[in-house]
Amino acid sequence: MDQTVKMIKLTTLPKVLLLLAGLVFFSANTIYFLEASNTASESNFNKQFHFNFSTSKKGPYLNLKSALLIDYSNGNVLYSKNSQTKRSIASLSKLVSAMVLLDHKVNLDSIVTISKADARNSSKSRLKRGYQLTIRDLLHASLLSSDNRAARALARATSGTIKAFAAEMNKKVKKLGLKNTIFYEPSGLDNRNKSTAVEIAKILQYSYEYPLIQKVTQKKKYFVKVLNKKNKKLQMVNTNLIVHSKYKVLAGKTGYTRAADYCLTTLVKNKKGERLTLVILGVPGDKLRFKEARKLIDWGYRQLKKSKS
């Protein structure tokens, strides 16, 4: 009996050690626990999102270049306008940046310093050169306030260089079956970052599988802490103004460059629990972007109501 117990313990020990090795790593005598719960299960990416365009209808007039509205529950397309056309996508790129970062299962409490290279051509950022922040706070800055310096700093911390990180972004979308999406850097400032409304919708739905991306992009605001400045905190406000509407935002991201114009993708839920995936690209105005988004979402929910009556 005792010998049997000893054999079980000996054969079980390697498995236990392997499990611990998957959750813990050691550096400079410090134990870092990887936050695996913040990444999507690999099994989620074995499926491919398919959209049914036969259900698309003529919707409201919208002042934009490209748009797509989908019933999240079944993939039925409610509205489509130039949804297969490739366009610059600006900071919508940051959704893929966030997925690549979290795929690495990084320690979210690791500290990163904003470098001179991070600060280049990012004058609107409040993250000054030399500021030190955690990866967790940089992720909030990137997704909520669409901070380009934060996106670059996260890319460096993950892959060493911007070029290497962009290569990982392209591998990611290829793995997801997206053939019309390409990235040259993580922030979206490079207008060669391009995709289609269809593939942006899929990117949003895949990013929704990551609990941390959900959690961050649903917030209205968040305070990041500058660790090397005493009592220095900066408020990051969600640029997706749909968070202030009557709909519950489940995930989303905004974007803007001159080439891309104003963009938005968001997954929303109404009081009945019905979910819609929205993508609008090339809107010629910031406020107009959200006006057109609300118009299309309202119309979409009316279509769902009609189909069930």
C-alpha positions in Angstrom: 0.0 0.0 0.0 2.8 2.4 1.0 4.8 1.5 -2.1 1.8 2.2 -4.3 1.3 5.7 -2.8 5.0 6.5 -3.3 4.7 5.5 -7.0 1.7 7.7 -7.5 3.5 10.6 -5.9 6.6 10.1 -8.0 4.7 9.8 -11.3 2.5 12.8 -10.5 5.3 15.1 -9.5 6.6 15.9 -13.0 3.1 16.8 -14.1 2.7 19.1 -11.2 6.1 20.7 -11.9 5.1 21.2 -15.6 1.9 22.8 -14.6 3.7 25.2 -12.2 6.3 25.9 -14.9 3.5 27.0 -17.2 2.2 29.5 -14.6 5.4 30.8 -13.0 8.7 32.0 -14.2 11.7 33.3 -12.3 13.7 36.5 -12.9 16.2 38.3 -10.6 15.0 36.1 -7.7 11.4 37.3 -8.2 8.4 35.1 -9.0 6.1 36.4 -11.7 2.7 34.9 -12.1 1.4 34.9 -15.7 -2.1 36.2 -16.0 -3.3 33.5 -18.4 -7.0 34.3 -17.6 -6.6 37.5 -19.6 -5.9 35.7 -22.8 -8.5 34.0 -25.1 -8.5 30.2 -25.2 -6.7 28.9 -28.2 -9.8 26.8 -29.0 -11.7 30.0 -29.7 -9.4 30.7 -32.6 -10.0 27.3 -34.2 -13.4 28.6 -35.2 -13.8 31.1 -38.0 -16.5 33.8 -38.0 -18.6 33.6 -41.1 -21.1 36.3 -42.1 -24.2 35.8 -44.1 -24.6 38.6 -46.6 -27.9 37.3 -48.0 -29.7 38.9 -45.1 -28.4 42.4 -45.8 -30.9 45.2 -46.4 -31.0 48.7 -47.6 -30.5 50.8 -44.5 -30.4 54.5 -43.7 -28.3 57.0 -45.6 -24.9 57.3 -43.9 -22.2 59.8 -44.6 -19.2 57.5 -44.6 -17.1 55.4 -46.9 -17.6 51.9 -45.6 -19.8 50.2 -43.0 -21.0 46.9 -41.7 -23.7 45.9 -39.1 -24.0 42.3 -38.0 -26.3 40.3 -35.7 -23.6 38.9 -33.4 -25.7 35.9 -32.4 -25.9 34.3 -35.9 -23.6 36.3 -38.2 -26.4 37.7 -40.3 -25.4 40.9 -42.0 -28.1 43.6 -41.5 -26.3 46.4 -43.4 -23.3 46.6 -45.7 -21.7 49.4 -47.6 -18.4 48.9 -49.4 -17.6 46.4 -46.6 -15.0 44.5 -48.7 -13.0 47.6 -49.7 -9.6 47.9 -48.2 -9.0 51.2 -46.3 -6.6 52.6 -43.8 -7.8 51.7 -40.3 -5.8 54.1 -38.1 -6.0 53.1 -34.4 -8.4 50.2 -34.9 -5.0 48.5 -35.3 -4.6 48.6 -31.6 -7.1 45.8 -31.1 -4.7 43.4 -32.8 -1.8 45.0 -30.9 -3.6 44.1 -27.7 -4.3 40.6 -28.7 -0.6 40.0 -29.7 0.5 41.4 -26.3 -1.9 39.2 -24.3 -1.0 36.1 -26.4 2.5 36.5 -24.9 1.0 36.2 -21.4 3.1 39.1 -20.2 3.4 40.1 -16.6 0.9 43.0 -16.5 2.8 44.6 -13.6 6.1 44.8 -15.4 7.3 48.4 -15.8 8.1 50.0 -19.2 9.7 53.4 -19.8 8.4 55.7 -22.6 11.4 56.2 -24.9 12.3 58.9 -27.4 11.3 56.6 -30.2 7.9 56.0 -28.6 7.3 59.8 -28.4 8.2 60.5 -32.1 5.3 62.0 -34.0 2.9 61.6 -31.1 2.4 65.2 -29.8 -1.1 64.7 -28.4 0.1 62.0 -25.9 0.3 62.9 -22.2 2.8 60.1 -21.7 6.1 62.1 -21.6 9.4 60.6 -22.5 10.9 59.0 -19.5 7.6 58.2 -17.8 7.5 54.7 -16.3 4.2 52.8 -16.3 3.0 49.2 -15.9 2.0 47.2 -18.9 -1.5 47.1 -17.5 -1.7 50.9 -17.4 -0.1 51.2 -20.9 -2.8 48.8 -22.2 -5.5 51.0 -20.8 -3.9 54.1 -22.3 -3.6 52.4 -25.7 -7.2 51.0 -25.8 -9.1 53.7 -24.0 -7.4 57.0 -25.0 -5.8 55.5 -28.1 -2.4 56.6 -27.0 0.2 55.9 -29.7 3.2 56.2 -27.4 1.6 53.5 -25.2 1.1 51.2 -28.2 4.7 51.6 -29.2 6.0 51.0 -25.7 3.9 47.8 -25.4 5.3 46.6 -28.8 8.9 47.1 -27.7 8.2 45.4 -24.4 6.7 42.4 -26.2 8.9 41.9 -29.2 11.9 44.1 -28.8 11.3 46.2 -31.9 8.3 47.7 -33.7 9.2 45.8 -36.9 9.2 42.4 -35.0 5.9 43.3 -33.3 4.2 44.2 -36.6 5.4 40.9 -38.0 3.6 39.2 -35.1 0.5 41.2 -35.8 0.5 40.0 -39.4 1.0 36.4 -38.3 -2.0 36.8 -35.9 -4.4 38.0 -38.5 -3.2 35.3 -40.9 -3.9 32.7 -38.3 -7.4 34.2 -37.9 -8.0 33.7 -41.6 -7.9 37.4 -42.5 -6.5 37.9 -46.0 -7.1 41.6 -46.5 -5.5 43.0 -43.4 -1.9 44.1 -43.1 0.1 46.0 -40.4 3.4 48.0 -40.6 3.3 49.2 -36.9 1.1 48.8 -33.8 -0.5 52.2 -33.3 -2.2 52.9 -36.6 -0.3 56.1 -37.4 1.1 54.4 -40.5 -1.6 54.7 -43.2 -0.4 51.4 -44.8 -2.2 49.6 -41.9 -5.2 48.5 -43.9 -8.2 46.2 -43.6 -11.9 45.9 -44.6 -15.0 46.5 -42.6 -15.7 42.7 -42.8 -12.3 41.8 -41.4 -12.4 44.6 -38.8 -15.7 43.1 -37.6 -14.0 39.7 -37.2 -11.0 41.3 -35.4 -13.4 42.9 -32.9 -15.2 39.7 -32.3 -12.0 37.8 -31.8 -10.7 40.5 -29.4 -14.0 40.1 -27.5 -12.8 36.6 -26.6 -10.1 38.3 -24.4 -11.5 39.1 -21.0 -9.1 41.9 -20.4 -9.8 43.6 -23.7 -13.5 43.4 -22.8 -12.9 44.8 -19.3 -10.7 47.7 -20.5 -12.8 48.8 -23.5 -16.0 48.9 -21.5 -14.7 51.5 -19.1 -15.6 55.1 -19.4 -12.4 56.3 -17.8 -9.3 55.0 -15.9 -6.4 56.5 -14.0 -2.9 55.4 -14.9 0.0 56.0 -12.5 3.3 57.4 -13.5 5.6 55.3 -11.2 8.7 57.6 -11.3 6.7 60.8 -10.6 5.4 61.1 -7.0 1.6 61.1 -6.8 1.3 61.5 -10.6 -1.8 60.1 -12.1 -3.3 60.7 -15.5 -6.9 60.1 -16.5 -7.6 58.1 -19.6 -11.0 58.7 -21.1 -12.7 56.2 -23.5 -12.8 57.8 -26.9 -15.7 55.5 -27.8 -18.6 57.7 -26.9 -21.1 54.9 -27.4 -20.3 54.0 -23.8 -22.4 57.0 -22.9 -25.4 55.8 -24.9 -28.4 53.7 -23.9 -26.5 50.6 -25.2 -24.0 48.6 -23.2 -20.6 48.5 -24.9 -19.1 45.1 -24.7 -15.9 46.0 -26.7 -14.8 48.6 -29.1 -12.2 50.9 -30.5 -12.0 54.3 -32.3 -9.5 55.5 -34.9 -8.5 58.6 -36.9 -5.9 59.7 -39.3 -6.3 62.0 -42.3 -6.1 59.0 -44.7 -8.5 56.9 -42.7 -10.8 59.7 -41.5 -12.9 58.9 -38.4 -13.5 55.2 -37.7 -15.3 53.1 -35.1 -15.9 49.5 -34.4 -18.0 48.4 -31.4 -20.0 45.5 -30.0 -23.1 46.6 -28.2 -25.9 45.0 -26.3 -29.5 46.3 -25.7 -31.7 45.6 -22.6 -33.0 42.5 -24.3 -29.5 41.1 -24.5 -29.3 41.3 -28.3 -25.8 42.1 -29.6 -24.8 43.9 -32.7 -21.3 44.3 -34.2 -20.7 47.6 -35.8 -18.0 48.9 -38.1 -17.9 52.4 -39.7 -15.0 53.6 -41.7 -14.2 57.0 -43.4 -16.6 59.3 -41.6 -15.8 63.0 -42.3 -16.2 64.2 -38.7 -15.6 63.1 -35.1 -19.1 63.9 -33.7 -20.7 62.7 -37.0 -19.0 59.3 -36.5 -21.0 58.7 -33.3 -24.2 60.2 -34.8 -24.0 57.8 -37.7 -23.1 54.9 -35.4 -26.2 55.5 -33.2 -28.4 55.9 -36.3 -27.2 52.5 -37.7 -27.4 50.7 -34.4 -31.0 52.0 -33.7 -32.0 50.9 -37.2 -30.4 47.5 -36.7 -32.4 46.8 -33.5 -35.6 47.8 -35.3 -34.8 45.2 -37.9 -34.3 42.5 -35.2 -37.6 43.5 -33.7 -39.4 43.2 -37.1 -37.9 39.8 -37.8 -39.3 38.5 -34.5 -42.8 40.0 -34.8 
